[in-house]
Amino acid sequence: MSQSPILKALSSIRQSGARTLLMGGQACVFYGAAEFSRDLDLLILADAGNLANLARALDALAAEVIAVPPLEERHLLRGHAVHFRCRREDVAGLRIDLMSSLRGVAGFEELWATV
């Protein structure tokens, strides 16, 4: 049986060393909810080093930005999400949504410390 595109994408992102936290439908699935999701939603640390790691992972996944804004610290820090579509054959079509802050939720560093 072939590994799911979402697990392959998560593996690539983890191998990059980027600091991310899984959220959204896939987090629900991970924790046992019956929710089904076809995309990957990640809360990320928006700093230059982490974004460089993440950019390498996205390059490895042949992921392209599909909506504005581009993956830049200044946009993430203003609360914008950045949306990608993977083109690498084994993850083709997978959408990845990246955010660095969520309204009403603790900051990334505080959340990271709890995992």
PDB file as gemmi writes it, atoms N, CA and C in Angstrom:
CRYST1    1.000    1.000    1.000  90.00  90.00  90.00 P 1                      
ATOM      1  N   MET A   1       0.838  -1.181   0.000  1.00  0.00           N  
ATOM      2  CA  MET A   1       0.000   0.000   0.000  1.00  0.00           C  
ATOM      3  C   MET A   1       0.884   1.246   0.000  1.00  0.00           C  
ATOM      4  N   SER A   2       0.545   2.195  -0.805  1.00  0.00           N  
ATOM      5  CA  SER A   2       1.321   3.423  -0.948  1.00  0.00           C  
ATOM      6  C   SER A   2       1.008   4.398   0.186  1.00  0.00           C  
ATOM      7  N   GLN A   3       2.038   5.095   0.647  1.00  0.00           N  
ATOM      8  CA  GLN A   3       1.868   6.105   1.685  1.00  0.00           C  
ATOM      9  C   GLN A   3       1.057   7.272   1.128  1.00  0.00           C  
ATOM     10  N   SER A   4       0.198   7.869   1.938  1.00  0.00           N  
ATOM     11  CA  SER A   4      -0.652   8.963   1.482  1.00  0.00           C  
ATOM     12  C   SER A   4       0.184  10.189   1.117  1.00  0.00           C  
ATOM     13  N   PRO A   5      -0.316  11.012   0.185  1.00  0.00           N  
ATOM     14  CA  PRO A   5       0.392  12.244  -0.170  1.00  0.00           C  
ATOM     15  C   PRO A   5       0.601  13.168   1.027  1.00  0.00           C  
ATOM     16  N   ILE A   6      -0.347  13.190   1.939  1.00  0.00           N  
ATOM     17  CA  ILE A   6      -0.223  14.058   3.106  1.00  0.00           C  
ATOM     18  C   ILE A   6       0.930  13.600   3.988  1.00  0.00           C  
ATOM     19  N   LEU A   7       1.051  12.298   4.221  1.00  0.00           N  
ATOM     20  CA  LEU A   7       2.170  11.792   5.023  1.00  0.00           C  
ATOM     21  C   LEU A   7       3.501  12.041   4.323  1.00  0.00           C  
ATOM     22  N   LYS A   8       3.543  11.919   3.001  1.00  0.00           N  
ATOM     23  CA  LYS A   8       4.769  12.199   2.249  1.00  0.00           C  
ATOM     24  C   LYS A   8       5.154  13.671   2.376  1.00  0.00           C  
ATOM     25  N   ALA A   9       4.166  14.556   2.262  1.00  0.00           N  
ATOM     26  CA  ALA A   9       4.442  15.988   2.392  1.00  0.00           C  
ATOM     27  C   ALA A   9       4.913  16.319   3.802  1.00  0.00           C  
ATOM     28  N   LEU A  10       4.245  15.768   4.806  1.00  0.00           N  
ATOM     29  CA  LEU A  10       4.671  15.997   6.192  1.00  0.00           C  
ATOM     30  C   LEU A  10       6.091  15.509   6.421  1.00  0.00           C  
ATOM     31  N   SER A  11       6.437  14.373   5.840  1.00  0.00           N  
ATOM     32  CA  SER A  11       7.790  13.836   5.971  1.00  0.00           C  
ATOM     33  C   SER A  11       8.816  14.789   5.365  1.00  0.00           C  
ATOM     34  N   SER A  12       8.535  15.321   4.184  1.00  0.00           N  
ATOM     35  CA  SER A  12       9.452  16.266   3.538  1.00  0.00           C  
ATOM     36  C   SER A  12       9.624  17.531   4.368  1.00  0.00           C  
ATOM     37  N   ILE A  13       8.520  18.025   4.901  1.00  0.00           N  
ATOM     38  CA  ILE A  13       8.586  19.246   5.714  1.00  0.00           C  
ATOM     39  C   ILE A  13       9.361  18.983   6.997  1.00  0.00           C  
ATOM     40  N   ARG A  14       9.123  17.846   7.624  1.00  0.00           N  
ATOM     41  CA  ARG A  14       9.844  17.516   8.865  1.00  0.00           C  
ATOM     42  C   ARG A  14      11.345  17.376   8.599  1.00  0.00           C  
ATOM     43  N   GLN A  15      11.710  16.709   7.496  1.00  0.00           N  
ATOM     44  CA  GLN A  15      13.121  16.514   7.161  1.00  0.00           C  
ATOM     45  C   GLN A  15      13.833  17.834   6.908  1.00  0.00           C  
ATOM     46  N   SER A  16      13.095  18.872   6.533  1.00  0.00           N  
ATOM     47  CA  SER A  16      13.715  20.172   6.262  1.00  0.00           C  
ATOM     48  C   SER A  16      14.178  20.862   7.540  1.00  0.00           C  
ATOM     49  N   GLY A  17      13.653  20.427   8.675  1.00  0.00           N  
ATOM     50  CA  GLY A  17      13.973  21.083   9.938  1.00  0.00           C  
ATOM     51  C   GLY A  17      13.073  22.259  10.245  1.00  0.00           C  
ATOM     52  N   ALA A  18      12.103  22.540   9.370  1.00  0.00           N  
ATOM     53  CA  ALA A  18      11.175  23.656   9.605  1.00  0.00           C  
ATOM     54  C   ALA A  18      10.313  23.348  10.820  1.00  0.00           C  
ATOM     55  N   ARG A  19      10.071  24.361  11.616  1.00  0.00           N  
ATOM     56  CA  ARG A  19       9.215  24.222  12.797  1.00  0.00           C  
ATOM     57  C   ARG A  19       7.785  24.528  12.379  1.00  0.00           C  
ATOM     58  N   THR A  20       6.945  23.510  12.395  1.00  0.00           N  
ATOM     59  CA  THR A  20       5.543  23.645  12.019  1.00  0.00           C  
ATOM     60  C   THR A  20       4.688  22.851  12.999  1.00  0.00           C  
ATOM     61  N   LEU A  21       3.428  23.223  13.097  1.00  0.00           N  
ATOM     62  CA  LEU A  21       2.465  22.496  13.913  1.00  0.00           C  
ATOM     63  C   LEU A  21       1.278  22.135  13.031  1.00  0.00           C  
ATOM     64  N   LEU A  22       0.878  20.880  13.051  1.00  0.00           N  
ATOM     65  CA  LEU A  22      -0.257  20.406  12.272  1.00  0.00           C  
ATOM     66  C   LEU A  22      -1.543  20.919  12.891  1.00  0.00           C  
ATOM     67  N   MET A  23      -2.458  21.404  12.040  1.00  0.00           N  
ATOM     68  CA  MET A  23      -3.751  21.876  12.522  1.00  0.00           C  
ATOM     69  C   MET A  23      -4.805  21.556  11.472  1.00  0.00           C  
ATOM     70  N   GLY A  24      -6.017  21.937  11.702  1.00  0.00           N  
ATOM     71  CA  GLY A  24      -7.088  21.727  10.745  1.00  0.00           C  
ATOM     72  C   GLY A  24      -7.568  20.285  10.720  1.00  0.00           C  
ATOM     73  N   GLY A  25      -8.135  19.899   9.594  1.00  0.00           N  
ATOM     74  CA  GLY A  25      -8.739  18.581   9.446  1.00  0.00           C  
ATOM     75  C   GLY A  25      -7.783  17.441   9.677  1.00  0.00           C  
ATOM     76  N   GLN A  26      -6.530  17.570   9.215  1.00  0.00           N  
ATOM     77  CA  GLN A  26      -5.567  16.485   9.408  1.00  0.00           C  
ATOM     78  C   GLN A  26      -5.214  16.310  10.880  1.00  0.00           C  
ATOM     79  N   ALA A  27      -5.174  17.393  11.636  1.00  0.00           N  
ATOM     80  CA  ALA A  27      -4.942  17.269  13.081  1.00  0.00           C  
ATOM     81  C   ALA A  27      -6.114  16.533  13.721  1.00  0.00           C  
ATOM     82  N   CYS A  28      -7.326  16.819  13.254  1.00  0.00           N  
ATOM     83  CA  CYS A  28      -8.502  16.104  13.771  1.00  0.00           C  
ATOM     84  C   CYS A  28      -8.372  14.611  13.496  1.00  0.00           C  
ATOM     85  N   VAL A  29      -7.959  14.256  12.279  1.00  0.00           N  
ATOM     86  CA  VAL A  29      -7.785  12.852  11.918  1.00  0.00           C  
ATOM     87  C   VAL A  29      -6.725  12.213  12.816  1.00  0.00           C  
ATOM     88  N   PHE A  30      -5.608  12.908  13.004  1.00  0.00           N  
ATOM     89  CA  PHE A  30      -4.524  12.393  13.835  1.00  0.00           C  
ATOM     90  C   PHE A  30      -5.001  12.077  15.249  1.00  0.00           C  
ATOM     91  N   TYR A  31      -5.863  12.935  15.781  1.00  0.00           N  
ATOM     92  CA  TYR A  31      -6.352  12.739  17.142  1.00  0.00           C  
ATOM     93  C   TYR A  31      -7.611  11.881  17.213  1.00  0.00           C  
ATOM     94  N   GLY A  32      -7.999  11.255  16.091  1.00  0.00           N  
ATOM     95  CA  GLY A  32      -9.061  10.262  16.116  1.00  0.00           C  
ATOM     96  C   GLY A  32     -10.448  10.730  15.734  1.00  0.00           C  
ATOM     97  N   ALA A  33     -10.606  11.963  15.297  1.00  0.00           N  
ATOM     98  CA  ALA A  33     -11.928  12.422  14.871  1.00  0.00           C  
ATOM     99  C   ALA A  33     -12.285  11.788  13.531  1.00  0.00           C  
ATOM    100  N   ALA A  34     -13.536  11.739  13.246  1.00  0.00           N  
ATOM    101  CA  ALA A  34     -14.003  11.146  11.989  1.00  0.00           C  
ATOM    102  C   ALA A  34     -13.887  12.120  10.817  1.00  0.00           C  
ATOM    103  N   GLU A  35     -13.443  13.318  11.078  1.00  0.00           N  
ATOM    104  CA  GLU A  35     -13.298  14.342  10.040  1.00  0.00           C  
ATOM    105  C   GLU A  35     -12.314  13.887   8.968  1.00  0.00           C  
ATOM    106  N   PHE A  36     -12.617  14.168   7.722  1.00  0.00           N  
ATOM    107  CA  PHE A  36     -11.719  13.824   6.615  1.00  0.00           C  
ATOM    108  C   PHE A  36     -11.287  15.102   5.921  1.00  0.00           C  
ATOM    109  N   SER A  37     -10.020  15.221   5.675  1.00  0.00           N  
ATOM    110  CA  SER A  37      -9.484  16.424   5.047  1.00  0.00           C  
ATOM    111  C   SER A  37      -8.527  16.035   3.941  1.00  0.00           C  
ATOM    112  N   ARG A  38      -8.527  16.795   2.863  1.00  0.00           N  
ATOM    113  CA  ARG A  38      -7.657  16.507   1.728  1.00  0.00           C  
ATOM    114  C   ARG A  38      -6.520  17.518   1.585  1.00  0.00           C  
ATOM    115  N   ASP A  39      -6.391  18.419   2.554  1.00  0.00           N  
ATOM    116  CA  ASP A  39      -5.301  19.386   2.492  1.00  0.00           C  
ATOM    117  C   ASP A  39      -4.492  19.316   3.776  1.00  0.00           C  
ATOM    118  N   LEU A  40      -3.437  20.114   3.809  1.00  0.00           N  
ATOM    119  CA  LEU A  40      -2.521  20.130   4.944  1.00  0.00           C  
ATOM    120  C   LEU A  40      -2.442  21.569   5.442  1.00  0.00           C  
ATOM    121  N   ASP A  41      -2.884  21.800   6.678  1.00  0.00           N  
ATOM    122  CA  ASP A  41      -2.860  23.127   7.288  1.00  0.00           C  
ATOM    123  C   ASP A  41      -1.785  23.129   8.355  1.00  0.00           C  
ATOM    124  N   LEU A  42      -0.846  24.074   8.234  1.00  0.00           N  
ATOM    125  CA  LEU A  42       0.274  24.132   9.181  1.00  0.00           C  
ATOM    126  C   LEU A  42       0.406  25.525   9.783  1.00  0.00           C  
ATOM    127  N   LEU A  43       0.589  25.563  11.090  1.00  0.00           N  
ATOM    128  CA  LEU A  43       0.980  26.786  11.776  1.00  0.00           C  
ATOM    129  C   LEU A  43       2.495  26.777  11.790  1.00  0.00           C  
ATOM    130  N   ILE A  44       3.113  27.870  11.369  1.00  0.00           N  
ATOM    131  CA  ILE A  44       4.566  27.886  11.225  1.00  0.00           C  
ATOM    132  C   ILE A  44       5.178  29.038  12.012  1.00  0.00           C  
ATOM    133  N   LEU A  45       6.447  28.870  12.341  1.00  0.00           N  
ATOM    134  CA  LEU A  45       7.229  29.953  12.928  1.00  0.00           C  
ATOM    135  C   LEU A  45       7.675  30.845  11.781  1.00  0.00           C  
ATOM    136  N   ALA A  46       7.303  32.121  11.842  1.00  0.00           N  
ATOM    137  CA  ALA A  46       7.635  33.059  10.766  1.00  0.00           C  
ATOM    138  C   ALA A  46       8.917  33.802  11.104  1.00  0.00           C  
ATOM    139  N   ASP A  47      10.046  33.150  10.879  1.00  0.00           N  
ATOM    140  CA  ASP A  47      11.326  33.845  10.957  1.00  0.00           C  
ATOM    141  C   ASP A  47      12.171  33.384   9.772  1.00  0.00           C  
ATOM    142  N   ALA A  48      13.205  34.140   9.471  1.00  0.00           N  
ATOM    143  CA  ALA A  48      13.983  33.903   8.252  1.00  0.00           C  
ATOM    144  C   ALA A  48      14.541  32.487   8.168  1.00  0.00           C  
ATOM    145  N   GLY A  49      15.116  31.983   9.241  1.00  0.00           N  
ATOM    146  CA  GLY A  49      15.700  30.646   9.219  1.00  0.00           C  
ATOM    147  C   GLY A  49      14.665  29.564   8.981  1.00  0.00           C  
ATOM    148  N   ASN A  50      13.547  29.658   9.686  1.00  0.00           N  
ATOM    149  CA  ASN A  50      12.496  28.652   9.531  1.00  0.00           C  
ATOM    150  C   ASN A  50      11.873  28.726   8.136  1.00  0.00           C  
ATOM    151  N   LEU A  51      11.688  29.939   7.633  1.00  0.00           N  
ATOM    152  CA  LEU A  51      11.117  30.077   6.289  1.00  0.00           C  
ATOM    153  C   LEU A  51      12.064  29.519   5.226  1.00  0.00           C  
ATOM    154  N   ALA A  52      13.362  29.638   5.441  1.00  0.00           N  
ATOM    155  CA  ALA A  52      14.328  29.051   4.495  1.00  0.00           C  
ATOM    156  C   ALA A  52      14.219  27.529   4.505  1.00  0.00           C  
ATOM    157  N   ASN A  53      14.106  26.933   5.698  1.00  0.00           N  
ATOM    158  CA  ASN A  53      13.916  25.482   5.792  1.00  0.00           C  
ATOM    159  C   ASN A  53      12.628  25.063   5.098  1.00  0.00           C  
ATOM    160  N   LEU A  54      11.578  25.796   5.363  1.00  0.00           N  
ATOM    161  CA  LEU A  54      10.286  25.480   4.777  1.00  0.00           C  
ATOM    162  C   LEU A  54      10.319  25.634   3.254  1.00  0.00           C  
ATOM    163  N   ALA A  55      11.000  26.662   2.758  1.00  0.00           N  
ATOM    164  CA  ALA A  55      11.107  26.865   1.309  1.00  0.00           C  
ATOM    165  C   ALA A  55      11.800  25.676   0.647  1.00  0.00           C  
ATOM    166  N   ARG A  56      12.815  25.109   1.307  1.00  0.00           N  
ATOM    167  CA  ARG A  56      13.482  23.916   0.755  1.00  0.00           C  
ATOM    168  C   ARG A  56      12.507  22.740   0.678  1.00  0.00           C  
ATOM    169  N   ALA A  57      11.718  22.568   1.722  1.00  0.00           N  
ATOM    170  CA  ALA A  57      10.739  21.480   1.716  1.00  0.00           C  
ATOM    171  C   ALA A  57       9.702  21.693   0.621  1.00  0.00           C  
ATOM    172  N   LEU A  58       9.237  22.921   0.471  1.00  0.00           N  
ATOM    173  CA  LEU A  58       8.248  23.218  -0.569  1.00  0.00           C  
ATOM    174  C   LEU A  58       8.836  23.018  -1.959  1.00  0.00           C  
ATOM    175  N   ASP A  59      10.106  23.373  -2.135  1.00  0.00           N  
ATOM    176  CA  ASP A  59      10.782  23.118  -3.416  1.00  0.00           C  
ATOM    177  C   ASP A  59      10.847  21.621  -3.690  1.00  0.00           C  
ATOM    178  N   ALA A  60      11.174  20.834  -2.663  1.00  0.00           N  
ATOM    179  CA  ALA A  60      11.252  19.380  -2.826  1.00  0.00           C  
ATOM    180  C   ALA A  60       9.898  18.784  -3.199  1.00  0.00           C  
ATOM    181  N   LEU A  61       8.824  19.423  -2.749  1.00  0.00           N  
ATOM    182  CA  LEU A  61       7.470  18.969  -3.067  1.00  0.00           C  
ATOM    183  C   LEU A  61       6.960  19.575  -4.375  1.00  0.00           C  
ATOM    184  N   ALA A  62       7.796  20.388  -5.030  1.00  0.00           N  
ATOM    185  CA  ALA A  62       7.398  21.122  -6.247  1.00  0.00           C  
ATOM    186  C   ALA A  62       6.108  21.904  -5.979  1.00  0.00           C  
ATOM    187  N   ALA A  63       6.052  22.522  -4.804  1.00  0.00           N  
ATOM    188  CA  ALA A  63       4.868  23.283  -4.405  1.00  0.00           C  
ATOM    189  C   ALA A  63       4.956  24.709  -4.940  1.00  0.00           C  
ATOM    190  N   GLU A  64       3.832  25.171  -5.492  1.00  0.00           N  
ATOM    191  CA  GLU A  64       3.755  26.520  -6.055  1.00  0.00           C  
ATOM    192  C   GLU A  64       2.690  27.316  -5.319  1.00  0.00           C  
ATOM    193  N   VAL A  65       2.960  28.594  -5.090  1.00  0.00           N  
ATOM    194  CA  VAL A  65       1.963  29.474  -4.486  1.00  0.00           C  
ATOM    195  C   VAL A  65       0.777  29.556  -5.442  1.00  0.00           C  
ATOM    196  N   ILE A  66      -0.431  29.373  -4.910  1.00  0.00           N  
ATOM    197  CA  ILE A  66      -1.621  29.408  -5.773  1.00  0.00           C  
ATOM    198  C   ILE A  66      -2.488  30.628  -5.517  1.00  0.00           C  
ATOM    199  N   ALA A  67      -2.127  31.442  -4.554  1.00  0.00           N  
ATOM    200  CA  ALA A  67      -2.871  32.674  -4.277  1.00  0.00           C  
ATOM    201  C   ALA A  67      -1.906  33.653  -3.627  1.00  0.00           C  
ATOM    202  N   VAL A  68      -2.232  34.916  -3.685  1.00  0.00           N  
ATOM    203  CA  VAL A  68      -1.394  35.907  -3.025  1.00  0.00           C  
ATOM    204  C   VAL A  68      -1.658  35.827  -1.537  1.00  0.00           C  
ATOM    205  N   PRO A  69      -0.727  36.182  -0.707  1.00  0.00           N  
ATOM    206  CA  PRO A  69       0.591  36.746  -0.951  1.00  0.00           C  
ATOM    207  C   PRO A  69       1.649  35.657  -1.090  1.00  0.00           C  
ATOM    208  N   PRO A  70       2.873  36.059  -1.443  1.00  0.00           N  
ATOM    209  CA  PRO A  70       3.973  35.097  -1.491  1.00  0.00           C  
ATOM    210  C   PRO A  70       4.420  34.717  -0.073  1.00  0.00           C  
ATOM    211  N   LEU A  71       5.225  33.676   0.024  1.00  0.00           N  
ATOM    212  CA  LEU A  71       5.732  33.213   1.319  1.00  0.00           C  
ATOM    213  C   LEU A  71       6.817  34.170   1.791  1.00  0.00           C  
ATOM    214  N   GLU A  72       6.392  35.168   2.563  1.00  0.00           N  
ATOM    215  CA  GLU A  72       7.306  36.158   3.128  1.00  0.00           C  
ATOM    216  C   GLU A  72       6.896  36.434   4.572  1.00  0.00           C  
ATOM    217  N   GLU A  73       7.903  36.623   5.400  1.00  0.00           N  
ATOM    218  CA  GLU A  73       7.687  36.865   6.827  1.00  0.00           C  
ATOM    219  C   GLU A  73       6.715  38.012   7.072  1.00  0.00           C  
ATOM    220  N   ARG A  74       6.847  39.087   6.338  1.00  0.00           N  
ATOM    221  CA  ARG A  74       6.013  40.279   6.573  1.00  0.00           C  
ATOM    222  C   ARG A  74       4.531  39.988   6.371  1.00  0.00           C  
ATOM    223  N   HIS A  75       4.185  39.152   5.401  1.00  0.00           N  
ATOM    224  CA  HIS A  75       2.778  38.817   5.166  1.00  0.00           C  
ATOM    225  C   HIS A  75       2.249  37.887   6.253  1.00  0.00           C  
ATOM    226  N   LEU A  76       3.056  36.908   6.623  1.00  0.00           N  
ATOM    227  CA  LEU A  76       2.640  35.973   7.665  1.00  0.00           C  
ATOM    228  C   LEU A  76       2.431  36.682   8.996  1.00  0.00           C  
ATOM    229  N   LEU A  77       3.329  37.607   9.336  1.00  0.00           N  
ATOM    230  CA  LEU A  77       3.227  38.324  10.601  1.00  0.00           C  
ATOM    231  C   LEU A  77       2.009  39.242  10.645  1.00  0.00           C  
ATOM    232  N   ARG A  78       1.494  39.619   9.481  1.00  0.00           N  
ATOM    233  CA  ARG A  78       0.272  40.434   9.422  1.00  0.00           C  
ATOM    234  C   ARG A  78      -0.986  39.570   9.477  1.00  0.00           C  
ATOM    235  N   GLY A  79      -0.819  38.243   9.567  1.00  0.00           N  
ATOM    236  CA  GLY A  79      -1.962  37.358   9.714  1.00  0.00           C  
ATOM    237  C   GLY A  79      -2.451  36.709   8.433  1.00  0.00           C  
ATOM    238  N   HIS A  80      -1.731  36.925   7.332  1.00  0.00           N  
ATOM    239  CA  HIS A  80      -2.141  36.310   6.067  1.00  0.00           C  
ATOM    240  C   HIS A  80      -1.727  34.843   6.026  1.00  0.00           C  
ATOM    241  N   ALA A  81      -2.507  34.051   5.317  1.00  0.00           N  
ATOM    242  CA  ALA A  81      -2.156  32.664   5.039  1.00  0.00           C  
ATOM    243  C   ALA A  81      -1.539  32.611   3.642  1.00  0.00           C  
ATOM    244  N   VAL A  82      -0.656  31.640   3.432  1.00  0.00           N  
ATOM    245  CA  VAL A  82      -0.050  31.430   2.110  1.00  0.00           C  
ATOM    246  C   VAL A  82      -0.449  30.024   1.676  1.00  0.00           C  
ATOM    247  N   HIS A  83      -0.940  29.920   0.446  1.00  0.00           N  
ATOM    248  CA  HIS A  83      -1.512  28.679  -0.059  1.00  0.00           C  
ATOM    249  C   HIS A  83      -0.670  28.121  -1.201  1.00  0.00           C  
ATOM    250  N   PHE A  84      -0.400  26.818  -1.132  1.00  0.00           N  
ATOM    251  CA  PHE A  84       0.423  26.138  -2.135  1.00  0.00           C  
ATOM    252  C   PHE A  84      -0.319  24.947  -2.717  1.00  0.00           C  
ATOM    253  N   ARG A  85       0.081  24.559  -3.921  1.00  0.00           N  
ATOM    254  CA  ARG A  85      -0.367  23.311  -4.541  1.00  0.00           C  
ATOM    255  C   ARG A  85       0.885  22.536  -4.914  1.00  0.00           C  
ATOM    256  N   CYS A  86       0.959  21.282  -4.484  1.00  0.00           N  
ATOM    257  CA  CYS A  86       2.118  20.432  -4.774  1.00  0.00           C  
ATOM    258  C   CYS A  86       2.020  19.867  -6.192  1.00  0.00           C  
ATOM    259  N   ARG A  87       3.161  19.793  -6.857  1.00  0.00           N  
ATOM    260  CA  ARG A  87       3.209  19.269  -8.227  1.00  0.00           C  
ATOM    261  C   ARG A  87       4.049  18.001  -8.342  1.00  0.00           C  
ATOM    262  N   ARG A  88       4.849  17.671  -7.308  1.00  0.00           N  
ATOM    263  CA  ARG A  88       5.645  16.444  -7.381  1.00  0.00           C  
ATOM    264  C   ARG A  88       4.688  15.262  -7.543  1.00  0.00           C  
ATOM    265  N   GLU A  89       5.063  14.307  -8.353  1.00  0.00           N  
ATOM    266  CA  GLU A  89       4.153  13.232  -8.750  1.00  0.00           C  
ATOM    267  C   GLU A  89       3.482  12.519  -7.573  1.00  0.00           C  
ATOM    268  N   ASP A  90       4.230  12.175  -6.542  1.00  0.00           N  
ATOM    269  CA  ASP A  90       3.647  11.399  -5.451  1.00  0.00           C  
ATOM    270  C   ASP A  90       2.783  12.216  -4.492  1.00  0.00           C  
ATOM    271  N   VAL A  91       2.775  13.538  -4.640  1.00  0.00           N  
ATOM    272  CA  VAL A  91       1.924  14.408  -3.824  1.00  0.00           C  
ATOM    273  C   VAL A  91       1.130  15.380  -4.702  1.00  0.00           C  
ATOM    274  N   ALA A  92       1.042  15.077  -5.986  1.00  0.00           N  
ATOM    275  CA  ALA A  92       0.419  15.976  -6.967  1.00  0.00           C  
ATOM    276  C   ALA A  92      -0.995  16.369  -6.548  1.00  0.00           C  
ATOM    277  N   GLY A  93      -1.245  17.670  -6.578  1.00  0.00           N  
ATOM    278  CA  GLY A  93      -2.559  18.205  -6.270  1.00  0.00           C  
ATOM    279  C   GLY A  93      -2.787  18.533  -4.810  1.00  0.00           C  
ATOM    280  N   LEU A  94      -1.924  18.040  -3.913  1.00  0.00           N  
ATOM    281  CA  LEU A  94      -2.108  18.314  -2.491  1.00  0.00           C  
ATOM    282  C   LEU A  94      -1.976  19.807  -2.229  1.00  0.00           C  
ATOM    283  N   ARG A  95      -2.910  20.355  -1.481  1.00  0.00           N  
ATOM    284  CA  ARG A  95      -2.865  21.764  -1.109  1.00  0.00           C  
ATOM    285  C   ARG A  95      -2.261  21.869   0.288  1.00  0.00           C  
ATOM    286  N   ILE A  96      -1.355  22.835   0.462  1.00  0.00           N  
ATOM    287  CA  ILE A  96      -0.758  23.123   1.768  1.00  0.00           C  
ATOM    288  C   ILE A  96      -1.038  24.582   2.089  1.00  0.00           C  
ATOM    289  N   ASP A  97      -1.628  24.834   3.247  1.00  0.00           N  
ATOM    290  CA  ASP A  97      -1.930  26.189   3.709  1.00  0.00           C  
ATOM    291  C   ASP A  97      -1.057  26.484   4.922  1.00  0.00           C  
ATOM    292  N   LEU A  98      -0.333  27.598   4.866  1.00  0.00           N  
ATOM    293  CA  LEU A  98       0.595  27.986   5.935  1.00  0.00           C  
ATOM    294  C   LEU A  98       0.136  29.274   6.600  1.00  0.00           C  
ATOM    295  N   MET A  99       0.148  29.286   7.938  1.00  0.00           N  
ATOM    296  CA  MET A  99      -0.199  30.462   8.716  1.00  0.00           C  
ATOM    297  C   MET A  99       0.784  30.586   9.868  1.00  0.00           C  
ATOM    298  N   SER A 100       1.005  31.797  10.350  1.00  0.00           N  
ATOM    299  CA  SER A 100       1.912  31.953  11.488  1.00  0.00           C  
ATOM    300  C   SER A 100       1.201  32.456  12.734  1.00  0.00           C  
ATOM    301  N   SER A 101      -0.060  32.809  12.590  1.00  0.00           N  
ATOM    302  CA  SER A 101      -0.823  33.236  13.765  1.00  0.00           C  
ATOM    303  C   SER A 101      -2.293  32.926  13.534  1.00  0.00           C  
ATOM    304  N   LEU A 102      -2.979  32.691  14.628  1.00  0.00           N  
ATOM    305  CA  LEU A 102      -4.408  32.404  14.594  1.00  0.00           C  
ATOM    306  C   LEU A 102      -5.099  33.290  15.608  1.00  0.00           C  
ATOM    307  N   ARG A 103      -6.140  33.947  15.214  1.00  0.00           N  
ATOM    308  CA  ARG A 103      -6.871  34.849  16.103  1.00  0.00           C  
ATOM    309  C   ARG A 103      -7.403  34.067  17.314  1.00  0.00           C  
ATOM    310  N   GLY A 104      -7.138  34.568  18.496  1.00  0.00           N  
ATOM    311  CA  GLY A 104      -7.645  33.963  19.715  1.00  0.00           C  
ATOM    312  C   GLY A 104      -6.870  32.753  20.199  1.00  0.00           C  
ATOM    313  N   VAL A 105      -5.703  32.493  19.578  1.00  0.00           N  
ATOM    314  CA  VAL A 105      -4.891  31.330  19.942  1.00  0.00           C  
ATOM    315  C   VAL A 105      -3.505  31.825  20.350  1.00  0.00           C  
ATOM    316  N   ALA A 106      -2.878  31.121  21.264  1.00  0.00           N  
ATOM    317  CA  ALA A 106      -1.526  31.491  21.705  1.00  0.00           C  
ATOM    318  C   ALA A 106      -0.577  31.552  20.513  1.00  0.00           C  
ATOM    319  N   GLY A 107       0.538  32.237  20.682  1.00  0.00           N  
ATOM    320  CA  GLY A 107       1.549  32.355  19.633  1.00  0.00           C  
ATOM    321  C   GLY A 107       2.269  31.040  19.381  1.00  0.00           C  
ATOM    322  N   PHE A 108       2.976  30.967  18.258  1.00  0.00           N  
ATOM    323  CA  PHE A 108       3.646  29.743  17.857  1.00  0.00           C  
ATOM    324  C   PHE A 108       4.570  29.208  18.944  1.00  0.00           C  
ATOM    325  N   GLU A 109       5.447  30.050  19.487  1.00  0.00           N  
ATOM    326  CA  GLU A 109       6.419  29.582  20.482  1.00  0.00           C  
ATOM    327  C   GLU A 109       5.735  28.968  21.705  1.00  0.00           C  
ATOM    328  N   GLU A 110       4.643  29.571  22.154  1.00  0.00           N  
ATOM    329  CA  GLU A 110       3.918  29.036  23.305  1.00  0.00           C  
ATOM    330  C   GLU A 110       3.294  27.679  22.966  1.00  0.00           C  
ATOM    331  N   LEU A 111       2.713  27.569  21.778  1.00  0.00           N  
ATOM    332  CA  LEU A 111       2.128  26.297  21.351  1.00  0.00           C  
ATOM    333  C   LEU A 111       3.214  25.231  21.154  1.00  0.00           C  
ATOM    334  N   TRP A 112       4.335  25.639  20.547  1.00  0.00           N  
ATOM    335  CA  TRP A 112       5.448  24.706  20.295  1.00  0.00           C  
ATOM    336  C   TRP A 112       5.933  24.108  21.617  1.00  0.00           C  
ATOM    337  N   ALA A 113       5.965  24.902  22.649  1.00  0.00           N  
ATOM    338  CA  ALA A 113       6.458  24.443  23.946  1.00  0.00           C  
ATOM    339  C   ALA A 113       5.553  23.385  24.573  1.00  0.00           C  
ATOM    340  N   THR A 114       4.331  23.259  24.096  1.00  0.00           N  
ATOM    341  CA  THR A 114       3.407  22.283  24.667  1.00  0.00           C  
ATOM    342  C   THR A 114       3.460  20.927  23.980  1.00  0.00           C  
ATOM    343  N   VAL A 115       4.187  20.818  22.860  1.00  0.00           N  
ATOM    344  CA  VAL A 115       4.232  19.527  22.146  1.00  0.00           C  
ATOM    345  C   VAL A 115       5.465  18.734  22.508  1.00  0.00           C  
TER     346      VAL A 115                                                      
END                                                                             
